[in-house]
Amino acid sequence: MTDAQKPTLMLIDGHSLAFRAFYALPVDSFVTPDGQHTNAIHGFLSMLLSLLKNEKPTHLAVAFDISRFSFRTRIYPEYKGTRGETPPEFIGQVPLLQDALHAMGVTTLTKEDFEADDIIATLSSQGAEAGYDVLVVSGDRDTFQLVTDKVTVLYPSARGVSELKRYTPEAVEERYGIPPERYPDVAALVGETSDNLIGVDKVGEKTAVKWINQF
């Protein structure tokens, strides 16, 4: 099978990209007559149409979180405990986005007690094993550990969802100085403020990478 014949599975982190779209577009410019804000929906669907045009995947699914609670919060109740309240203008947009995706014939996936990340990690591994080229679209750096010769992460730039950087194994190594499979080690040492995960005191990314490469 040639590269041109290989099927491509695109997996999108729904909440991650919806939040990116929400903050990239002005809230007050996207409001229905009854007061429903739609900037996250508009930005997400614009990005999706651009992805479909540019990447031409043969298979597509969008994974969503059900809530902040999962098996992780049972193990570590403080997980994501420092996150603020969801902006009121964002509330209600995800169900409408899911309705729009269903109308477009796009598969959406959720699983009780798991996060969208878990769904994407499982399907990217299964897809690669089944012979697909896999494209993971997410603004979560934890997905970098999924990168292989068959799995590429498309990561939004600081400008929002309109620009996506391709993270191949070479790009991850260039950015962090370690191969993708070592990224969890960096994350564990440094910690993750947004998830309220505590790292080693006074250890930043450069020190973590130095230690991993040294030891």
C-alpha positions in Angstrom: 0.0 0.0 0.0 1.4 3.4 -1.0 1.2 6.5 1.2 -1.4 7.9 -1.1 -3.6 4.8 -0.6 -3.3 4.7 3.2 -6.4 5.8 5.0 -6.1 8.8 7.4 -7.9 8.9 10.7 -8.4 12.4 12.2 -9.2 12.6 15.9 -10.2 16.0 17.3 -10.3 17.0 21.0 -13.7 18.7 21.0 -13.6 20.7 24.2 -9.9 21.7 23.7 -10.6 23.2 20.3 -13.9 24.7 21.3 -12.3 26.6 24.1 -9.5 27.7 21.8 -12.1 29.0 19.3 -14.1 30.6 22.2 -11.1 32.7 23.3 -9.9 33.4 19.7 -13.2 35.1 18.6 -15.0 38.0 20.2 -17.9 36.8 22.2 -20.2 39.7 21.5 -19.8 39.4 17.7 -21.5 36.0 17.7 -24.9 36.0 19.3 -28.2 34.8 18.1 -31.4 36.9 18.5 -32.4 34.9 21.6 -29.0 35.6 23.3 -27.1 32.4 22.6 -23.4 33.0 22.1 -22.0 31.0 19.1 -18.3 32.1 18.8 -16.9 28.7 19.9 -19.2 26.9 17.4 -18.3 29.2 14.6 -14.6 29.0 15.2 -14.7 25.2 15.6 -16.6 24.6 12.5 -14.5 27.0 10.5 -11.4 25.1 11.7 -13.0 21.7 10.9 -13.8 22.7 7.3 -10.3 24.0 6.8 -8.9 20.7 8.2 -11.1 18.6 6.0 -10.0 20.7 2.9 -6.3 20.6 3.7 -5.8 17.2 5.2 -8.5 15.2 3.4 -8.9 12.5 6.1 -10.8 9.4 5.2 -12.1 8.9 8.7 -13.1 11.4 11.3 -14.2 11.6 14.9 -14.5 14.3 17.6 -14.1 13.3 21.3 -15.7 15.3 24.1 -15.4 15.3 27.9 -18.6 14.6 29.8 -17.5 16.5 32.9 -14.5 17.4 35.0 -14.8 14.2 37.0 -13.3 11.0 35.9 -11.3 8.1 37.3 -8.5 10.6 37.9 -10.5 12.7 40.3 -11.2 9.5 42.4 -7.4 8.8 42.6 -6.5 12.5 43.1 -9.5 14.6 44.2 -7.5 17.8 43.7 -7.1 17.1 40.0 -8.1 20.2 38.0 -9.3 21.7 41.3 -7.8 25.1 40.6 -9.6 25.7 37.4 -12.0 28.6 37.4 -15.7 28.5 36.5 -16.6 28.0 32.9 -17.4 31.4 31.2 -21.2 31.8 31.1 -21.0 32.7 27.4 -19.4 29.3 26.7 -22.1 27.3 28.5 -24.6 25.8 26.1 -22.3 26.0 23.0 -20.9 22.4 23.2 -24.3 20.7 23.0 -25.2 22.9 20.0 -21.8 22.2 18.4 -22.4 18.4 18.9 -25.8 18.9 17.2 -24.1 20.6 14.3 -21.6 17.9 14.0 -24.3 15.2 14.0 -26.1 17.1 11.3 -22.9 17.0 9.2 -22.6 13.3 9.7 -19.5 13.6 12.0 -19.1 10.9 14.7 -18.8 12.3 18.2 -17.5 10.2 21.1 -17.8 10.4 24.9 -17.2 7.8 27.6 -18.4 7.9 31.2 -15.5 8.2 33.7 -13.0 9.0 31.0 -11.7 12.2 29.3 -11.6 13.0 25.6 -7.8 12.5 25.9 -8.3 8.9 26.8 -10.6 8.2 23.9 -8.1 9.9 21.5 -5.1 8.0 22.9 -6.9 4.6 22.5 -8.1 5.3 19.0 -4.8 6.7 17.8 -3.0 3.6 19.0 -5.6 1.3 17.5 -5.7 3.3 14.3 -1.9 3.2 13.8 -1.9 -0.6 14.5 -4.6 -1.0 11.9 -2.5 0.8 9.2 -4.0 4.3 9.4 -2.1 7.5 9.3 -3.4 9.3 12.4 -3.8 13.0 12.9 -4.6 14.2 16.4 -6.0 17.8 16.6 -5.6 19.1 20.1 -4.4 22.0 22.2 -3.3 19.7 25.0 0.4 19.1 25.1 -0.1 15.8 26.8 -1.0 14.5 23.3 2.7 14.8 22.3 3.4 11.5 24.0 1.2 9.9 21.3 3.4 11.0 18.4 5.0 8.3 16.4 5.9 7.8 12.7 2.2 7.1 12.2 0.7 9.6 14.6 1.0 13.4 14.1 -0.4 16.0 16.4 -1.8 19.2 14.9 -1.4 21.8 17.7 -3.0 25.3 17.6 -0.6 28.3 17.7 -0.9 31.2 20.1 -3.0 32.9 17.4 -5.9 30.5 17.9 -7.2 27.7 15.8 -6.5 29.2 12.4 -2.8 28.1 12.5 -1.8 24.5 13.4 1.8 23.3 14.0 2.6 19.7 13.0 4.3 17.7 15.7 6.1 14.7 14.3 8.7 12.8 16.3 11.4 15.1 14.9 9.3 18.3 15.8 8.8 17.1 19.4 12.5 16.3 19.8 13.4 19.7 18.3 11.0 21.5 20.6 11.7 19.6 23.9 15.0 17.9 23.4 13.5 14.4 24.1 11.6 11.9 22.0 7.8 11.8 22.3 7.7 8.7 24.5 9.7 10.7 27.2 7.2 13.6 27.3 5.3 12.1 30.2 8.6 12.1 32.2 9.0 15.8 31.6 5.4 16.5 32.5 5.7 14.5 35.7 8.8 16.3 36.8 7.6 19.8 35.9 3.9 19.4 36.9 0.9 21.0 35.2 -0.6 24.1 36.8 -3.8 24.0 34.8 -4.5 20.5 36.0 -3.3 21.2 39.5 -0.6 18.5 39.3 2.4 19.3 41.5 5.8 18.7 40.0 9.2 18.6 41.7 9.9 21.8 43.5 12.0 24.3 41.5 12.3 21.9 38.5 11.5 23.5 35.2 11.4 22.2 31.7 15.1 22.7 30.9 16.2 20.9 34.1 13.7 18.1 33.6 15.0 17.5 30.0 18.6 17.6 31.3 17.9 15.0 33.9 16.1 12.7 31.6 18.8 12.8 29.0 21.5 12.4 31.7 20.0 9.6 33.7 
